[in-house]
Amino acid sequence: MEGSTDDPRVVAVHVAPEAGAPMEPRAAVEAVADHGLRGDRYFATAGTFSDSDRDATFIQGETLDAAERDDGVCVAPGDHRRNVTARGVGRNRLVGRRFVVGDAVFEGVELCEPCSYLERTLEREGVRDALVHRGGIRARVAETGAFGSGDAVVERDAAPGAARPRSE
């Protein structure tokens, strides 16, 4: 994928009700401005990054395909601990940009590198290495709205005061 932009869509949505809890699939969620996804640990300010503007995390489905193809590491949606799995949109494209998913508007904040916690939780060596520099993005909910699996991801404009990342 890595730079594909054909028909960008959400393919899976997950939340974890508390820090360390397994990710739970959702058909749809409500994204609440400056709070996060209703039902997720960050909405309840119970996650590692709760003191920041990282309301939700996104990862490319194509990244998961590449990790399996290139590194032999299979990571199912939800196992990667990101809230939203989408296909057809490059991760770096959304950092520093506003984008619409369903009725919600997000601002891409920063790239989201995998941590050692992920590898320990999955009990699979190589997961962290397979996702380094392609672990998704953190985003702030700029406007409240609902979204779910199948909804389009539409890049809108530059986020106020945001710097653009280097090309993918």
Contacts in CASP RR format, 6 or more apart in sequence:
PFRMAT RR
TARGET T0000
AUTHOR 0000-0000-0000
METHOD contacts of the structure
MODEL  1
MEGSTDDPRVVAVHVAPEAGAPMEPRAAVEAVADHGLRGDRYFATAGTFS
DSDRDATFIQGETLDAAERDDGVCVAPGDHRRNVTARGVGRNRLVGRRFV
VGDAVFEGVELCEPCSYLERTLEREGVRDALVHRGGIRARVAETGAFGSG
DAVVERDAAPGAARPRSE
1 60 0 8 1.000
1 61 0 8 1.000
1 62 0 8 1.000
1 63 0 8 1.000
1 65 0 8 1.000
1 66 0 8 1.000
1 87 0 8 1.000
1 88 0 8 1.000
1 90 0 8 1.000
2 60 0 8 1.000
2 62 0 8 1.000
2 63 0 8 1.000
2 66 0 8 1.000
2 90 0 8 1.000
2 91 0 8 1.000
2 134 0 8 1.000
2 168 0 8 1.000
3 88 0 8 1.000
3 90 0 8 1.000
3 93 0 8 1.000
3 168 0 8 1.000
4 62 0 8 1.000
4 87 0 8 1.000
4 88 0 8 1.000
4 89 0 8 1.000
4 90 0 8 1.000
5 88 0 8 1.000
5 89 0 8 1.000
5 90 0 8 1.000
5 93 0 8 1.000
6 88 0 8 1.000
7 88 0 8 1.000
7 152 0 8 1.000
8 86 0 8 1.000
8 87 0 8 1.000
8 88 0 8 1.000
8 89 0 8 1.000
8 152 0 8 1.000
8 153 0 8 1.000
8 154 0 8 1.000
9 86 0 8 1.000
9 87 0 8 1.000
9 88 0 8 1.000
9 150 0 8 1.000
9 151 0 8 1.000
9 152 0 8 1.000
9 153 0 8 1.000
10 84 0 8 1.000
10 85 0 8 1.000
10 86 0 8 1.000
10 101 0 8 1.000
10 147 0 8 1.000
10 148 0 8 1.000
10 149 0 8 1.000
10 150 0 8 1.000
10 151 0 8 1.000
10 152 0 8 1.000
10 153 0 8 1.000
11 61 0 8 1.000
11 77 0 8 1.000
11 85 0 8 1.000
11 86 0 8 1.000
11 87 0 8 1.000
11 149 0 8 1.000
11 150 0 8 1.000
12 25 0 8 1.000
12 77 0 8 1.000
12 78 0 8 1.000
12 84 0 8 1.000
12 85 0 8 1.000
12 149 0 8 1.000
13 25 0 8 1.000
13 26 0 8 1.000
13 27 0 8 1.000
13 28 0 8 1.000
13 29 0 8 1.000
13 83 0 8 1.000
13 84 0 8 1.000
13 85 0 8 1.000
13 147 0 8 1.000
13 148 0 8 1.000
13 149 0 8 1.000
14 23 0 8 1.000
14 24 0 8 1.000
14 25 0 8 1.000
14 26 0 8 1.000
14 77 0 8 1.000
14 78 0 8 1.000
14 82 0 8 1.000
14 83 0 8 1.000
14 84 0 8 1.000
14 85 0 8 1.000
15 23 0 8 1.000
15 24 0 8 1.000
15 26 0 8 1.000
15 29 0 8 1.000
15 37 0 8 1.000
15 39 0 8 1.000
15 40 0 8 1.000
15 41 0 8 1.000
15 83 0 8 1.000
16 22 0 8 1.000
16 23 0 8 1.000
16 24 0 8 1.000
16 40 0 8 1.000
16 41 0 8 1.000
16 81 0 8 1.000
17 24 0 8 1.000
17 39 0 8 1.000
17 40 0 8 1.000
17 41 0 8 1.000
17 44 0 8 1.000
18 41 0 8 1.000
18 44 0 8 1.000
18 46 0 8 1.000
19 41 0 8 1.000
19 46 0 8 1.000
19 47 0 8 1.000
19 48 0 8 1.000
20 41 0 8 1.000
20 121 0 8 1.000
21 41 0 8 1.000
23 78 0 8 1.000
23 79 0 8 1.000
23 81 0 8 1.000
25 77 0 8 1.000
25 78 0 8 1.000
26 148 0 8 1.000
27 148 0 8 1.000
27 149 0 8 1.000
28 146 0 8 1.000
28 147 0 8 1.000
28 148 0 8 1.000
28 149 0 8 1.000
29 37 0 8 1.000
29 38 0 8 1.000
29 39 0 8 1.000
29 40 0 8 1.000
29 83 0 8 1.000
29 146 0 8 1.000
29 147 0 8 1.000
29 148 0 8 1.000
30 37 0 8 1.000
30 38 0 8 1.000
30 104 0 8 1.000
30 144 0 8 1.000
30 145 0 8 1.000
30 146 0 8 1.000
31 37 0 8 1.000
31 38 0 8 1.000
31 55 0 8 1.000
31 56 0 8 1.000
31 101 0 8 1.000
31 104 0 8 1.000
31 106 0 8 1.000
31 141 0 8 1.000
31 144 0 8 1.000
31 145 0 8 1.000
31 146 0 8 1.000
31 147 0 8 1.000
32 38 0 8 1.000
32 43 0 8 1.000
32 141 0 8 1.000
32 144 0 8 1.000
32 145 0 8 1.000
33 141 0 8 1.000
33 142 0 8 1.000
33 143 0 8 1.000
33 144 0 8 1.000
34 53 0 8 1.000
34 55 0 8 1.000
34 140 0 8 1.000
34 141 0 8 1.000
35 43 0 8 1.000
35 55 0 8 1.000
35 141 0 8 1.000
36 42 0 8 1.000
36 43 0 8 1.000
36 55 0 8 1.000
36 56 0 8 1.000
36 141 0 8 1.000
37 43 0 8 1.000
37 55 0 8 1.000
37 56 0 8 1.000
37 83 0 8 1.000
37 141 0 8 1.000
40 56 0 8 1.000
40 83 0 8 1.000
41 47 0 8 1.000
41 50 0 8 1.000
42 49 0 8 1.000
42 50 0 8 1.000
42 54 0 8 1.000
42 55 0 8 1.000
42 56 0 8 1.000
43 55 0 8 1.000
45 51 0 8 1.000
49 138 0 8 1.000
52 109 0 8 1.000
52 138 0 8 1.000
53 109 0 8 1.000
53 140 0 8 1.000
54 109 0 8 1.000
54 110 0 8 1.000
54 112 0 8 1.000
54 138 0 8 1.000
54 139 0 8 1.000
54 140 0 8 1.000
55 106 0 8 1.000
55 139 0 8 1.000
55 140 0 8 1.000
55 141 0 8 1.000
56 83 0 8 1.000
56 84 0 8 1.000
56 106 0 8 1.000
56 138 0 8 1.000
56 139 0 8 1.000
56 141 0 8 1.000
57 81 0 8 1.000
57 82 0 8 1.000
57 83 0 8 1.000
57 84 0 8 1.000
57 112 0 8 1.000
57 136 0 8 1.000
57 137 0 8 1.000
57 138 0 8 1.000
57 139 0 8 1.000
58 82 0 8 1.000
58 83 0 8 1.000
58 84 0 8 1.000
58 85 0 8 1.000
58 86 0 8 1.000
58 91 0 8 1.000
58 94 0 8 1.000
58 136 0 8 1.000
58 137 0 8 1.000
58 139 0 8 1.000
59 80 0 8 1.000
59 82 0 8 1.000
59 84 0 8 1.000
59 85 0 8 1.000
59 86 0 8 1.000
59 91 0 8 1.000
59 112 0 8 1.000
59 135 0 8 1.000
59 136 0 8 1.000
60 85 0 8 1.000
60 86 0 8 1.000
60 87 0 8 1.000
60 88 0 8 1.000
60 89 0 8 1.000
60 90 0 8 1.000
60 91 0 8 1.000
60 134 0 8 1.000
60 136 0 8 1.000
61 77 0 8 1.000
61 85 0 8 1.000
61 86 0 8 1.000
61 87 0 8 1.000
62 87 0 8 1.000
62 88 0 8 1.000
63 91 0 8 1.000
63 131 0 8 1.000
63 134 0 8 1.000
63 135 0 8 1.000
63 136 0 8 1.000
64 75 0 8 1.000
64 76 0 8 1.000
64 77 0 8 1.000
64 80 0 8 1.000
64 85 0 8 1.000
66 134 0 8 1.000
67 73 0 8 1.000
67 74 0 8 1.000
67 75 0 8 1.000
67 127 0 8 1.000
67 130 0 8 1.000
67 131 0 8 1.000
67 134 0 8 1.000
68 74 0 8 1.000
68 75 0 8 1.000
70 130 0 8 1.000
71 126 0 8 1.000
71 129 0 8 1.000
71 130 0 8 1.000
72 130 0 8 1.000
73 124 0 8 1.000
73 126 0 8 1.000
73 127 0 8 1.000
73 130 0 8 1.000
75 122 0 8 1.000
75 127 0 8 1.000
75 130 0 8 1.000
75 131 0 8 1.000
77 85 0 8 1.000
78 85 0 8 1.000
79 122 0 8 1.000
80 114 0 8 1.000
80 118 0 8 1.000
80 131 0 8 1.000
80 135 0 8 1.000
81 117 0 8 1.000
81 118 0 8 1.000
81 121 0 8 1.000
82 112 0 8 1.000
82 135 0 8 1.000
82 136 0 8 1.000
84 101 0 8 1.000
86 101 0 8 1.000
86 153 0 8 1.000
88 153 0 8 1.000
89 99 0 8 1.000
89 153 0 8 1.000
89 155 0 8 1.000
90 168 0 8 1.000
91 111 0 8 1.000
91 134 0 8 1.000
91 135 0 8 1.000
91 136 0 8 1.000
91 137 0 8 1.000
91 168 0 8 1.000
92 111 0 8 1.000
92 165 0 8 1.000
92 166 0 8 1.000
92 167 0 8 1.000
92 168 0 8 1.000
93 155 0 8 1.000
93 168 0 8 1.000
94 106 0 8 1.000
94 108 0 8 1.000
94 137 0 8 1.000
94 139 0 8 1.000
94 155 0 8 1.000
95 108 0 8 1.000
95 109 0 8 1.000
95 110 0 8 1.000
95 111 0 8 1.000
95 137 0 8 1.000
95 162 0 8 1.000
95 164 0 8 1.000
95 165 0 8 1.000
96 107 0 8 1.000
96 108 0 8 1.000
96 109 0 8 1.000
96 158 0 8 1.000
96 159 0 8 1.000
96 162 0 8 1.000
96 163 0 8 1.000
96 164 0 8 1.000
96 165 0 8 1.000
97 107 0 8 1.000
97 108 0 8 1.000
97 155 0 8 1.000
97 156 0 8 1.000
97 157 0 8 1.000
97 158 0 8 1.000
97 159 0 8 1.000
97 162 0 8 1.000
97 164 0 8 1.000
98 105 0 8 1.000
98 106 0 8 1.000
98 107 0 8 1.000
98 108 0 8 1.000
98 142 0 8 1.000
98 155 0 8 1.000
98 156 0 8 1.000
98 157 0 8 1.000
98 158 0 8 1.000
98 159 0 8 1.000
99 105 0 8 1.000
99 106 0 8 1.000
99 107 0 8 1.000
99 108 0 8 1.000
99 139 0 8 1.000
99 153 0 8 1.000
99 154 0 8 1.000
99 155 0 8 1.000
99 156 0 8 1.000
100 106 0 8 1.000
100 152 0 8 1.000
100 153 0 8 1.000
100 154 0 8 1.000
100 156 0 8 1.000
101 147 0 8 1.000
101 148 0 8 1.000
101 151 0 8 1.000
101 152 0 8 1.000
101 153 0 8 1.000
101 154 0 8 1.000
102 145 0 8 1.000
102 146 0 8 1.000
102 147 0 8 1.000
102 148 0 8 1.000
102 151 0 8 1.000
102 152 0 8 1.000
103 145 0 8 1.000
103 146 0 8 1.000
103 147 0 8 1.000
104 141 0 8 1.000
104 143 0 8 1.000
104 144 0 8 1.000
104 145 0 8 1.000
104 146 0 8 1.000
104 147 0 8 1.000
105 141 0 8 1.000
105 142 0 8 1.000
105 143 0 8 1.000
105 145 0 8 1.000
105 156 0 8 1.000
106 139 0 8 1.000
106 140 0 8 1.000
106 141 0 8 1.000
106 142 0 8 1.000
107 139 0 8 1.000
107 140 0 8 1.000
107 142 0 8 1.000
107 159 0 8 1.000
107 162 0 8 1.000
108 137 0 8 1.000
108 138 0 8 1.000
108 139 0 8 1.000
108 140 0 8 1.000
108 159 0 8 1.000
108 162 0 8 1.000
109 137 0 8 1.000
109 138 0 8 1.000
109 139 0 8 1.000
109 140 0 8 1.000
110 137 0 8 1.000
110 138 0 8 1.000
111 133 0 8 1.000
111 135 0 8 1.000
111 136 0 8 1.000
111 137 0 8 1.000
111 138 0 8 1.000
111 165 0 8 1.000
112 135 0 8 1.000
112 136 0 8 1.000
112 137 0 8 1.000
112 138 0 8 1.000
113 131 0 8 1.000
113 132 0 8 1.000
113 133 0 8 1.000
113 135 0 8 1.000
114 127 0 8 1.000
114 128 0 8 1.000
114 131 0 8 1.000
114 132 0 8 1.000
114 135 0 8 1.000
115 128 0 8 1.000
116 128 0 8 1.000
118 127 0 8 1.000
118 128 0 8 1.000
118 131 0 8 1.000
119 125 0 8 1.000
119 126 0 8 1.000
119 127 0 8 1.000
119 128 0 8 1.000
142 159 0 8 1.000
158 164 0 8 1.000
END
